[in-house]
Amino acid sequence: MSKAGALDLASGLGGEIQKDEVLSAVEKYEKYHVCYGGEEEERKANYTDMVNKYYDLVTSFYEFGWGESFHFAPRWKGESLRESIKRHEHFLALQLGVKPGQKVLDVGCGIGGPLREIARFSSTSVTGLNINEYQIKRGRELNRIAGVDKTCDFVKADFMKMPFYDNTFDAVYAIDATCHAPDALGCYKEIYRVLKPGQCFAAYEWCMTNAFDPKNQEHQKIKAEIEIGAGLPDIRLTTQCLEALKQAGFEVIWEKDLAVGSPLPWYLPLDTSHFSQSSFRVTALGRFITRNMVKALEFVGLAPKGSQRVQAFLEQAAEGLLDGGKERDLHTHVFLIGS
């Protein structure tokens, strides 16, 4: 189960970074981004360092507020956030058509929430690929607790250079993860290489919609807020992701903007006008309490210096995602499946 308490949050802050170096890491991370004068090309050139710092800094916050699966999901009415996330993962497994005993790869697996859910749902063996040591350690602990450590494991590696032979996996998926890649085509090519011929790759991708205008300063501000708060070198248009998938060798079987036609929107947990007891920590009141709790923990020395700044850029992302999704239809989550 996920770490739930304030002291668990404090102890995990910084991940593998030494506690007295957290503030310095925050400052270095911030400088990659537009809000602090950073450039897109620098983020792409140093994506491994940027993404590693990001997940060392934020994983404890994610687990405290969101649980073990670090992604959004469209909602049905009457469905909790947790239920929608599980259904989202089951839907992906069903679209992949995975069968018991098959070898599956989770690209950019976080601490393995989807990995464990899909492995139990489909009776498959799932390997999680992740560049972040802290998340892998935490994921292995959670695999042991869940009883899937004999069939599921993690490999520390860059998804732009996977350490697997060609044609290794029966299925591959990525959930809100390949958006961290500096180059979608290069990432998709690697996925195509390790996937057995004729098998499927499915992904949930973070994308900007065609409503995004790069010349509009307000649009660029929203994009920059999402990038710093989500550890992204860039956010691609939906059309760019589809084209990269085709160029990598995939035939696109199906693609859908999941924001269209959803009874409840994916950004609902971030909406300050929405209140939910089951996902209290991500509501406006819950975030207010967490913000002040982190301030107190940092003040008394239980959380490292810089923790409040991590909380601040996560709040920036929440504002950008909500504004981009709800108010302006600029940002969305697209489901892609290719063979």
Secondary structure, 3 states (H helix, E strand, C coil): CCCCCHHHHHHHCCCCCCHHHHHHHHHHHHCCCHHHCCCHHHHHHCHHHHHHHHHHHHHHHHHHHHCCCCCCCCECCCCCHHHHHHHHHHHHHHHHCCCCCCEEEEECCCCCHHHHHHHHHHCCEEEEEECCHHHHHHHHHHHHHHCCCCCCEEEECCCCCCCCCCCCEEEEEEECCHHHCCCHHHHHHHHHHHEEEEEEEEEEEEEECCCCCCCCHHHHHHHHHHHHHHCCCCCCEHHHHHHHHHHCCCCEEEEEECCCCCCECCCHHHCCCCCCCCCHHHCHHHHHHHHHHHHHHHHCCCCCCCHHHHHHHHHHHHHHHHHHHHHCCCEEEEEEEEC
